[in-house]
Amino acid sequence: MRSPLLEVIALDAADAAAAEAGGADRLEVVTGMDRDGLTPSAATVAAIRAATRLPLRVMLRGGEGFRTDRAEVANLRAAAVELAAAGADAFVLGFLDPDGDPDLPAMAAVSTATDLPWTCHRAIDHARDREAAWRQVRGLPGLDTVLTAGSPRGVGEGLPWLVRQACDPADAGLILAGGGLRPDQVPSLVAAGVLQLHVGSRVRPEGSWAAPVDPAQVRAWRVVVDSAAG
């Protein structure tokens, strides 16, 4: 079994340095967590790039929710080019159309602004038909990861779906489990073959986005993740 990957959300360079010190493998770079995560500035990405050697997956999202429009798609395409130049290694994005199905044209347009790989974030958890959404999204160009809790209500409710989906090794390789993930859920996920885990507020004092990443809390997650892999 390959070693599990631990991804931590970073809002700034201090978060990035703390996450690396604690043993994170990768960062998701965002701003505006009061709106569930928006596109950070190029200056923020450049500062984080200077502060860490970890791979950076940068959010491309102009507003709260999963809907988008042509103007925002154009803006996000331009942002992707700028953020790639600032040091992004990959992107994070995901959109639904008015019917609650994956907005495939929007995702394809934004994700192909550069040749970098990308994560589809939790849009599929909120799709009207999660199974159909999964089948549609997994074939998009450049996609190599799907951030999912298995449920719009988080991993606590979605764990059975994640474990069931991981029965297909190809699907297991795509899953990045996150969304209220708790340490006690990690062993079941790793045993099922889900080897990418995502945490955000749970590596901050009192789970507050106003608090910085705590390297000791990241280290505790590192121990949990590595122990689950044996």
C-alpha positions as CSV (number, residue, x, y, z in Angstrom):
1,M,0.0,0.0,0.0
2,R,1.3,3.4,-0.9
3,S,1.5,6.0,1.9
4,P,-1.7,8.1,2.4
5,L,-1.6,11.7,1.4
6,L,-2.6,14.4,3.8
7,E,-3.9,17.7,2.3
8,V,-4.3,20.8,4.5
9,I,-6.1,24.0,3.7
10,A,-3.8,27.1,3.8
11,L,-4.9,30.7,3.7
12,D,-1.5,32.3,3.8
13,A,2.2,31.7,4.0
14,A,2.2,31.2,7.8
15,D,-0.4,28.4,7.4
16,A,1.7,26.8,4.7
17,A,4.8,26.8,6.7
18,A,3.0,25.4,9.7
19,A,1.3,22.7,7.6
20,E,4.6,21.6,6.2
21,A,6.3,21.6,9.6
22,G,3.5,19.3,10.9
23,G,3.9,16.8,8.1
24,A,1.3,17.7,5.4
25,D,1.9,16.4,1.9
26,R,0.0,19.0,-0.1
27,L,-1.9,22.3,0.4
28,E,-5.2,23.5,-0.9
29,V,-4.8,27.3,-1.1
30,V,-8.0,29.4,-0.7
31,T,-9.4,32.6,0.7
32,G,-12.8,33.5,2.0
33,M,-13.6,30.5,4.1
34,D,-16.6,32.3,5.4
35,R,-18.0,31.7,1.9
36,D,-16.7,28.1,1.7
37,G,-13.5,29.0,-0.1
38,L,-12.8,31.5,-3.0
39,T,-9.9,32.2,-5.4
40,P,-6.9,33.7,-3.6
41,S,-4.8,36.5,-5.0
42,A,-1.7,35.8,-7.1
43,A,0.3,37.7,-4.4
44,T,-1.0,35.2,-1.8
45,V,-0.1,32.2,-3.9
46,A,3.4,33.7,-4.6
47,A,4.0,34.3,-0.9
48,I,2.9,30.7,-0.1
49,R,5.1,29.3,-2.9
50,A,8.1,31.1,-1.3
51,A,7.2,29.7,2.1
52,T,6.9,26.0,1.3
53,R,8.1,23.2,-1.0
54,L,4.7,21.5,-0.8
55,P,2.5,21.1,-3.9
56,L,-0.1,23.9,-4.1
57,R,-3.7,23.2,-5.3
58,V,-5.3,26.6,-5.7
59,M,-9.1,27.3,-5.6
60,L,-10.8,28.7,-8.7
61,R,-14.2,29.9,-7.4
62,G,-15.7,33.4,-7.7
63,G,-18.6,33.1,-5.3
64,E,-20.4,30.9,-2.7
65,G,-22.2,27.9,-4.1
66,F,-21.6,25.9,-7.2
67,R,-23.3,28.0,-9.9
68,T,-21.3,30.0,-12.4
69,D,-21.9,32.0,-15.6
70,R,-20.0,33.0,-18.7
71,A,-18.5,36.2,-17.2
72,E,-17.2,34.3,-14.2
73,V,-15.8,31.5,-16.3
74,A,-13.8,34.1,-18.3
75,N,-12.5,35.6,-15.1
76,L,-11.5,32.3,-13.7
77,R,-9.7,31.3,-16.9
78,A,-7.7,34.5,-16.6
79,A,-7.0,33.9,-12.9
80,A,-5.8,30.4,-13.6
81,V,-3.1,31.7,-16.0
82,E,-2.0,34.3,-13.4
83,L,-2.0,31.8,-10.5
84,A,0.0,29.3,-12.5
85,A,2.6,31.9,-13.1
86,A,2.6,32.7,-9.3
87,G,3.3,29.1,-8.4
88,A,0.2,27.0,-8.5
89,D,0.8,23.3,-9.3
90,A,-2.8,22.4,-9.8
91,F,-6.3,23.8,-9.3
92,V,-9.5,23.1,-7.4
93,L,-12.9,23.8,-9.1
94,G,-16.4,22.4,-9.6
95,F,-19.7,23.7,-10.9
96,L,-23.3,22.6,-11.2
97,D,-25.9,23.8,-13.7
98,P,-29.4,25.0,-12.8
99,D,-30.7,21.5,-12.8
100,G,-28.1,20.3,-10.2
101,D,-26.1,18.4,-12.7
102,P,-22.3,18.9,-13.3
103,D,-21.7,22.0,-15.4
104,L,-19.3,20.1,-17.7
105,P,-18.8,23.0,-20.2
106,A,-17.9,25.4,-17.4
107,M,-15.5,23.0,-15.8
108,A,-13.9,22.1,-19.0
109,A,-13.5,25.8,-19.9
110,V,-11.9,26.7,-16.6
111,S,-9.7,23.6,-16.2
112,T,-8.2,23.9,-19.7
113,A,-7.0,27.5,-19.2
114,T,-3.7,25.9,-18.3
115,D,-2.3,22.4,-18.7
116,L,-2.2,21.8,-14.9
117,P,-4.2,19.0,-13.3
118,W,-7.2,19.7,-11.1
119,T,-9.4,18.6,-8.3
120,C,-13.2,18.6,-8.7
121,H,-14.3,19.9,-5.3
122,R,-17.5,19.0,-3.5
123,A,-19.9,20.0,-6.3
124,I,-20.7,16.3,-6.8
125,D,-21.9,16.0,-3.2
126,H,-24.6,18.6,-4.0
127,A,-25.6,17.2,-7.4
128,R,-29.1,15.9,-7.8
129,D,-27.7,12.4,-8.7
130,R,-24.3,11.8,-7.2
131,E,-23.8,8.5,-9.0
132,A,-24.4,10.1,-12.4
133,A,-22.4,13.1,-11.5
134,W,-19.4,10.9,-10.6
135,R,-19.5,9.1,-13.9
136,Q,-19.7,12.4,-15.8
137,V,-17.0,14.2,-13.9
138,R,-14.4,11.5,-13.8
139,G,-13.8,11.6,-17.6
140,L,-13.0,15.3,-17.8
141,P,-9.6,16.3,-19.2
142,G,-6.9,16.9,-16.6
143,L,-9.0,15.7,-13.6
144,D,-6.9,13.6,-11.2
145,T,-8.8,14.1,-7.9
146,V,-12.3,14.5,-6.6
147,L,-12.8,16.1,-3.2
148,T,-15.9,14.5,-1.7
149,A,-17.5,13.8,1.6
150,G,-19.9,11.3,0.1
151,S,-22.7,13.5,1.2
152,P,-23.6,17.2,1.3
153,R,-23.8,16.8,5.1
154,G,-20.2,15.6,5.5
155,V,-18.1,12.5,5.9
156,G,-20.1,11.5,9.0
157,E,-23.0,10.7,6.8
158,G,-21.1,10.0,3.6
159,L,-18.6,7.4,4.9
160,P,-20.6,4.4,3.6
161,W,-20.8,5.9,0.1
162,L,-17.1,6.6,0.1
163,V,-16.2,3.1,1.2
164,R,-18.6,1.6,-1.4
165,Q,-17.2,3.8,-4.2
166,A,-13.7,2.8,-3.3
167,C,-14.4,-0.8,-4.2
168,D,-13.4,0.2,-7.7
169,P,-9.6,0.9,-7.5
170,A,-9.8,3.5,-10.2
171,D,-12.4,5.4,-8.2
172,A,-10.5,4.9,-5.0
173,G,-7.5,6.6,-6.6
174,L,-9.5,9.7,-7.4
175,I,-11.2,10.2,-4.0
176,L,-9.9,12.9,-1.7
177,A,-12.0,12.4,1.4
178,G,-12.9,15.7,3.1
179,G,-15.7,17.7,4.6
180,G,-15.9,17.4,8.3
181,L,-13.5,14.5,8.3
182,R,-12.7,13.1,11.8
183,P,-9.7,11.1,12.9
184,D,-11.8,8.1,13.8
185,Q,-13.0,7.9,10.2
186,V,-9.6,7.6,8.7
187,P,-8.9,3.9,9.4
188,S,-12.1,2.8,7.6
189,L,-11.3,5.0,4.6
190,V,-7.7,3.9,4.3
191,A,-8.7,0.2,4.7
192,A,-11.1,0.7,1.8
193,G,-8.3,2.1,-0.4
194,V,-9.0,5.9,0.0
195,L,-5.5,7.2,0.4
196,Q,-6.0,11.0,0.1
197,L,-7.4,12.8,3.1
198,H,-8.3,16.5,3.4
199,V,-8.5,18.7,6.5
200,G,-9.1,22.4,7.1
201,S,-10.5,23.8,10.3
202,R,-9.6,20.7,12.3
203,V,-5.9,21.6,12.3
204,R,-6.6,25.1,13.8
205,P,-7.2,26.0,17.5
206,E,-10.8,25.5,18.4
207,G,-11.6,24.7,14.8
208,S,-11.6,28.5,14.0
209,W,-10.7,29.8,10.6
210,A,-9.6,33.0,12.4
211,A,-6.8,30.9,14.0
212,P,-3.7,29.8,12.2
213,V,-2.8,26.3,11.3
214,D,-1.2,24.6,14.3
215,P,1.7,22.3,13.3
216,A,1.1,20.1,16.4
217,Q,-2.5,19.4,15.2
218,V,-1.2,18.7,11.7
219,R,1.3,16.3,13.2
220,A,-1.4,14.5,15.2
221,W,-3.3,14.0,11.9
222,R,-0.1,12.7,10.3
223,V,0.2,10.1,13.0
224,V,-3.5,9.0,12.6
225,V,-3.1,8.8,8.8
226,D,0.2,6.9,8.9
227,S,-1.1,4.5,11.7
228,A,-4.1,3.7,9.6
229,A,-1.8,2.6,6.8
230,G,0.1,0.3,9.1
